[in-house]
Structures are given as structure tokens and as C-alpha cells.
Amino acid sequence: MKMKHNKKRNTAFIFEVLIRELTKSVISKDERAKRKIMRIIREHFKGNTLLAKDLELYKSILETENVERHIAERIIFESRMVKKSINAKQLFVEQTEIIDRINKEIPGPVFSNFVPNYKDLATVFQIFNPKSRTKQRVLLEHQMVETMISDEEREKDLLKPIDNLTYKTFVKKFNEKYTDNLMEEQKSLLQKYVTSFTDNGIEIKIYLNEEIPRLHELLKKALTMPAIKNDKDMLHKTEQVIEILQSSSKRPLDNKFVHDILKIQNLTKELG
């Protein structure tokens, strides 16, 4: 089920409606309204506020254009990580304060102002929302990446050869070689990797967004097992594997990466 967008808790939307209200006051030469709006913007979006920091994260995504796909994906990932570090309760308080000021000091339905990029604002809001489901968030991130990449990058994707015969042959060989030798989670990983070129890797990214935290949790539990915590060599190796998982978001989705995850899946089975 798609999560509802709460526009009054979308920092970028609040900023945009204020800018549009400011524009209207300038056009109508309403100096009093202009001063009020500018005062609200300056006081609530000054550098040391969480509203200012939150707005910057929205802008880092929304104002990025004509970049390579891997850069767009990295910008979204890093922005999400920084967003997690923002104190959500304090941000909520700051949003409530500015909403109250807008309602009291600016006449008219400010939040009904037309915002041309409203859809993109709502998309980023849901990407940042920790309550968004994994599949929904990955699909939204993919959608946003498409707005950030260059035309040349899009043409690369369109020119990717998709040979149905080659694809079917690849899948057949994969099934013959691996079906009887792998765990179910390993089969799922490989199947999604094999078919990733047909959907720009959406399904495998969704899978890894769930599988990597699962493996990470199992390895953290393994650190408490007597056989590992009392063996310095085993303890060190397990910690190294955890570090590999923690840095996985910075690695390209290639054969080496998939091979590492397959080995970690096998390791967690042996530890269990």
C-alpha cells in the first residue's frame, strides 16, 4: 500500500510554498507581507537549524541533473544516510513552529499554493521516510534517479542489447549448474542477478536491501557465540565480514560483489 504524503511535514514543500507566497507579495508590491515572509524564511531556515539541514538534503537530490547513474544513486544513498542522523523529534518541533507562524502571520491558504515539482517533492519525502516499505523505496529511488541522469546515460540504457535467446540459454545453464547445490537464498540472489539487466537491477536491489541486514544481524549474533568470541582469529574474521557488509552500499553490483554475498550466505549457514 502506497504511503500517504504529509506535505506539511515535507520541509522542502514548506520552503517552496513560502517562496511562492513571497513572489506573490513582490508582484503585488505588498511590502508588509514581503517582510513577514522573509523574516520567517530567514529565522527558520538559517544555517544552524534542522530545517535548513533537512532542506539541503532535499535540494541535493532535486537539484542534481545530467550526472551518471552511479553518481545519482550515490547522492540519494548518502542523503538518506545523513537524513537518518537528523533528530526526527526536534525536526518535527521545528516544522510545527514554522507551520504555526505561517498560519498566524500570513493570510490566505498558503499551503494550497501550486508547486510545479510537487510530485518530486513527495517522492523524496517517501524515500526519506523510514516507514516506507523496502520495495516501494527502491522503486521510488529508481524513479528519481531517472530524473537526475543525463540524456547520454539514458541512451546507454536504451541501447543495451536484450537477446531473448541468449537470455534463455543463460538461465537454462544457470539452473542446470546450481539448482541442486545452493541454498534457497543463494538461488534467489543469483536468479535476480542473472535477470538484473532486464529491469536496471531493481529486483536485486530490493532483495539486497532485505538480505544484507539479515546477514548482518546473524553475524552480530555470532559474535556472542563462545566458539567465536573465545577464538581471536575467528572473532577477527567475523568482524571483517561484518565490515564487508557495512561497506556494501559503496560497491558496484558486479560478479565480485555477488560472489562475496554468496560466501557470506554460506558462512551464516555454517555458523547457525
C-alpha positions in Angstrom: 0.0 0.0 0.0 1.4 3.4 -1.0 2.2 5.7 1.9 0.4 9.0 2.1 2.5 12.1 1.6 2.1 14.5 4.5 3.0 17.8 2.7 3.1 19.9 5.9 5.9 17.6 7.2 7.8 17.9 4.0 10.5 20.6 4.7 11.1 21.3 1.0 7.4 21.8 0.4 7.1 24.3 3.3 10.0 26.2 1.8 8.6 26.2 -1.7 5.1 27.5 -0.7 6.9 30.3 1.3 8.9 31.2 -1.8 5.8 31.3 -3.9 4.0 33.4 -1.3 7.0 35.8 -1.3 6.8 36.0 -5.1 3.2 37.0 -4.9 3.9 39.7 -2.3 6.6 41.1 -4.6 4.4 41.2 -7.6 1.6 42.8 -5.7 4.0 45.2 -4.0 2.8 44.2 -0.6 5.9 45.3 1.5 4.4 44.3 4.8 3.7 40.7 3.7 7.1 40.5 2.0 8.9 41.5 5.2 6.9 38.9 7.3 7.6 36.1 4.8 11.3 37.0 4.5 11.6 37.1 8.3 10.0 33.6 8.7 12.3 32.2 6.0 15.5 33.7 7.5 14.7 32.7 11.1 13.6 29.2 10.4 16.0 28.2 7.6 19.2 29.8 8.9 22.3 27.6 8.8 22.1 26.0 12.3 18.5 24.8 12.2 17.4 21.3 11.4 15.0 22.7 8.8 18.0 24.2 6.9 19.9 20.9 7.1 16.8 18.9 6.0 16.1 21.3 3.1 19.7 20.9 1.9 19.2 17.1 1.7 16.1 17.6 -0.5 18.0 20.0 -2.7 21.0 17.7 -3.1 18.6 15.3 -4.9 16.1 17.6 -6.5 18.7 20.0 -8.0 21.0 17.3 -9.4 20.9 17.0 -13.1 22.8 15.4 -16.0 25.0 13.1 -13.9 26.0 9.5 -14.4 23.7 6.8 -13.0 26.1 5.6 -10.3 26.6 9.2 -9.1 22.8 9.8 -8.9 22.4 6.6 -6.9 25.3 7.6 -4.6 23.8 11.0 -3.9 20.4 9.5 -3.0 22.1 6.9 -0.7 24.3 9.5 1.1 21.4 11.9 1.5 19.4 9.1 3.1 22.2 8.3 5.5 22.5 11.9 6.6 18.7 12.1 6.9 18.8 9.3 9.4 21.2 11.2 11.6 18.8 14.2 11.9 16.9 14.2 15.2 13.3 13.4 13.9 11.6 14.7 17.1 13.4 18.0 17.0 12.8 18.4 13.3 9.1 17.8 14.0 9.2 20.5 16.6 10.8 23.0 14.2 8.3 22.1 11.5 5.4 22.7 13.9 6.8 26.1 14.9 7.1 27.3 11.3 3.6 25.9 10.4 2.1 27.8 13.4 3.8 31.0 12.3 2.7 30.6 8.7 -0.9 30.1 9.8 -0.9 33.0 12.2 1.2 35.6 10.3 0.4 35.0 6.6 -3.2 35.4 5.5 -4.7 33.1 3.0 -4.3 29.3 2.2 -0.5 29.3 1.9 -0.3 25.5 1.8 -2.6 25.4 -1.2 -0.1 27.3 -3.4 0.7 25.5 -6.6 4.1 23.9 -6.6 5.2 22.7 -10.0 7.6 20.0 -8.7 5.2 18.7 -6.1 5.4 15.1 -7.3 9.2 15.1 -7.0 9.0 16.6 -3.5 6.5 13.9 -2.5 8.8 11.2 -4.0 11.9 12.4 -2.0 9.7 12.6 1.2 8.8 8.9 0.8 12.4 7.9 0.0 13.5 9.6 3.3 10.6 8.2 5.3 11.8 5.3 7.5 8.3 3.8 7.4 8.4 3.4 3.6 8.5 -0.3 2.6 11.7 -1.6 1.0 10.3 -2.3 -2.4 8.4 1.0 -2.5 11.5 2.9 -1.6 13.8 1.2 -4.1 11.2 1.8 -6.9 11.0 5.4 -5.9 14.7 5.8 -5.8 14.9 4.3 -9.3 12.3 6.7 -10.5 14.2 9.7 -9.0 17.5 8.6 -10.5 15.9 8.7 -13.9 15.2 12.4 -13.4 18.8 13.0 -12.3 20.8 11.3 -15.0 21.9 12.8 -18.4 20.4 12.0 -21.7 23.5 10.2 -22.7 23.1 7.9 -19.7 19.5 7.2 -20.7 20.6 6.4 -24.2 23.1 3.9 -22.9 20.3 2.0 -21.1 18.1 2.1 -24.2 21.0 0.7 -26.3 21.6 -2.3 -24.0 21.2 -5.4 -26.1 18.4 -7.8 -24.9 18.7 -11.0 -26.8 15.9 -13.3 -25.7 17.7 -16.4 -27.0 20.9 -15.5 -25.1 18.9 -14.7 -22.0 17.0 -18.1 -22.1 20.3 -20.0 -22.7 21.9 -18.2 -19.7 19.0 -19.0 -17.4 19.0 -22.7 -18.5 22.7 -23.2 -17.9 22.3 -21.4 -14.5 19.5 -23.7 -13.4 21.4 -26.9 -14.6 24.6 -25.9 -12.8 23.3 -24.5 -9.5 19.8 -25.7 -8.7 20.9 -28.7 -6.6 23.9 -27.2 -4.9 22.7 -23.9 -3.4 20.6 -22.7 -0.6 17.3 -21.0 -1.5 18.6 -17.6 -0.6 21.6 -18.1 -2.8 19.4 -19.2 -5.7 17.3 -16.1 -5.2 20.4 -13.9 -5.3 21.8 -15.5 -8.4 18.4 -15.6 -10.3 17.9 -11.9 -9.6 21.5 -11.1 -10.6 21.1 -13.0 -13.9 17.9 -11.1 -14.8 19.1 -7.7 -13.5 19.9 -6.4 -17.0 16.2 -6.6 -17.9 15.0 -4.2 -15.1 18.1 -2.0 -14.4 18.7 -4.1 -11.3 15.6 -3.1 -9.4 14.7 -6.6 -8.2 18.2 -7.5 -7.0 18.4 -4.1 -5.2 15.1 -4.8 -3.4 16.4 -8.3 -2.5 19.7 -7.0 -1.2 18.0 -4.2 0.8 16.5 -7.0 2.9 19.1 -9.7 2.7 22.2 -7.7 3.7 20.5 -6.5 7.0 19.5 -10.2 7.7 23.1 -11.4 7.2 24.4 -8.5 9.3 22.1 -9.4 12.2 23.1 -13.1 12.1 26.8 -12.2 12.1 26.4 -9.8 15.1 24.7 -12.7 17.0 27.5 -15.0 16.0 30.0 -12.6 17.8 28.4 -13.7 21.1 28.9 -17.4 20.4 31.6 -18.9 22.7 33.2 -20.7 19.8 33.8 -17.3 18.1 34.3 -14.8 20.9 36.9 -17.1 22.6 38.8 -17.6 19.4 40.7 -14.4 18.5 41.2 -15.5 14.9 37.6 -16.4 14.3 36.4 -13.2 16.1 38.6 -11.1 13.8 37.5 -12.8 10.6 33.8 -12.5 11.6 34.3 -8.8 12.3 36.0 -8.4 8.9 33.0 -10.0 7.2 30.7 -7.6 9.1 32.8 -4.7 7.7 32.3 -6.0 4.2 28.6 -5.9 4.7 28.7 -2.4 6.2 30.5 -1.1 3.1 28.4 -3.0 0.6 26.4 0.1 -0.4 29.6 1.7 -1.8 30.5 -1.2 -4.0 29.4 -1.8 -7.6 26.9 -4.6 -8.2 29.2 -6.9 -10.1 30.4 -10.5 -10.1 32.8 -10.0 -7.3 30.1 -8.4 -5.1 27.6 -11.2 -5.7 30.3 -13.8 -5.1 31.1 -12.2 -1.7 27.5 -12.2 -0.7 27.1 -15.9 -1.7 30.1 -16.8 0.5 28.7 -14.8 3.4 25.3 -16.6 3.0 27.2 -19.9 3.2 29.1 -18.7 6.3 26.0 -17.7 8.2 24.5 -21.2 7.4 27.6 -22.9 8.9 27.6 -20.6 11.9 23.9 -21.4 12.5 
